[in-house]
Amino acid sequence: MRVGIAERRPIIGVGHSLGAAWLLSHGPALAGFVAINGFTRFSSAADFPAGTPGRVLATMRRRLLADPAAVLADFHARAGLPLPAGPYNADTLAQGLDLLGAIDARRAFGDFASPHLALCGDADAIVPAAHSAECFPDPVMVAGAGHGLPVTHPALCADHILALAARC
């Protein structure tokens, strides 16, 4: 994002997966917000049992440092996404897993008063439908869709983003 853009026009934040929680936690002031396969919290906690258990992230992190290509292949297969070409920076990927375990944007989303939208796949193996429903009060569930909505359903994503933009 260019510095000063918020001074000229409203910003509608669109985040996929972890990017959605990151935008809520660290992003600029937003006139609208779209989470695509996103969440407000990823890891489980006493007050958030719908999240992914910390032990899953810890196992991925250990495996990642030993064989990043295998961990990424497993993740992309579960997500239904093509595997990007390597090489992989295991340290950077491990930092991403740490962020997944730590990020909690529930309060930021609760305070968000502008138009918002959560697009979720009802067959998402990374952020299951129950997890999405715990994060967002009114998720739009896309039948048969997995974690890669921007790749598998780009027109649907664009249509929903444009509809939200019209409300901002």
N, C-alpha and C positions, 0 to 999 in steps of 0.2 A: 504494500500500500504506500502511496506517495504521501509525504508529509503535507498537511494543509488541505487535503481533499475534503475533510469533514467541514471545513469552513465554507466550502462552495456548494455542497449538496449533501443531502442525507445519505447515509450508508446503510445498505441492507447486507447484513452478514449472512453468508452461506457457508456452513461447515459440514464436512463429511466425517463421520465417526468421531475420533478424538478432536478433530478440528472444531466441532460444534461446542464441546465443553470448553475448549481453549478460548474460542471467541467470547463466550459468556464470561469467562474468568479474566481474560487478559486483553480482550479486544477493545476497540474504540467504542464510543457511544453509538448505539445503533438505532436506526429508525424502524427497522424490522429485522427479524431473525428467522433463518431456515436451518433446521437440523436435518441432515440426510443420513440415515443410518446412525444417528448420533445418540448422545446420552448426556445427562447432567452429572452422573457419577458412574464409573465403570466397575470399580471393585466393590465387593460386598462389605457391609459393616453391620453392627448391631442394629442400627436404625435404617439399614438398606439391604435386606437379605436378597433382593432380586439381582444384585450385582454378581460379577464373576469372583469366585473365591480367590483370596490372595495367594494361596498355594499354587493355583494354576499359573499366575503371573510369575511366581518365583521359579517354578519348573521351567517355564518358557525362557526366563532370563538365564538360568544355568545352561540350558541346552543351546541358547543363542550364542553364548560366549564360546562354546565348543564347536558348534556347527551352524553358523548363521544361515547358510543356504538351505539346510534341511528344515529349520524352524520356519523360514519364510515360505518354503514350498508347502509345508503343512498349513500355515495360516492362509495362504492364498487359495489353496484347495478348499478349505472350510468356508472361506469367504466367497468362493465362486468367481474369483478374479484371476486374470492371467498373471503369471509370475514375471515381474520386471527383470530386465537383464542386470547381472551383477557388475562389478563387485559390490559387496555389502560391507558397511562399516558397523561392525558388531557393537562397538562402544556407543555409537549414536543410537542404534536400535535398542540397546539396553536402557539408555536414557529415556527413550520413548515408552518402554515398558514400565519404568519407574514412574513416569508421569501418569500413565494409565492407572497405576495403583494409588496415586496420591490425589489426583484431580477431583475436586468436588465443586461443581457449579450449581448445586441445587439452590443455594441462597440467591445467587445472581439471577437464576432463571425465575425464582419466586418474586424477585423485585422487578423483573422485566415487564414493563407495562405496554410496550409497543406491539404491533401485530407480529405474530409468530406462527410457525408451522413446523411440524415434525413429520417427515416422510420416513416410513419404516417398512421393511420387508417382513411379511409374516412367516417367512422361512429363513430368516437371518440366523445363522448359527453363531455369529459373533455377538450380536446384541439381540437376543431373542425377543419375541413380541411382548412377553410379560415384563421384561427389563425396560423396553421402550415405554410401555404403559405406566410403569412406575415413575419414569422420568418426566413424561409429558402427559398432561391430562386429556389431550385430544389428538393422539397420533393418527395420521392417515396411514393405514396399513395397506400395503400393496400386495395383493394375493400372489403367492408363489414366488415372491421376490426374496433375494438374499441380501448380502451385505454390500453389494456393488451397484446400488440403484443408479448412480451417475453413469455407469458403464452400460448396464443392462436396460435401463429405462430413461435415457437422456431426455427424450421429448416430454415424458410425464414430469420429470423434475423441472424442466424449463417451464412447462405450462403452470405448475404450482408456484414456482418462483415469480413468474410474471403476474399471476393472480394476487399474490401477496404484495408485490410491488405496487399494484394498483390501489391497495388499501393504505399504503404508507403516505 
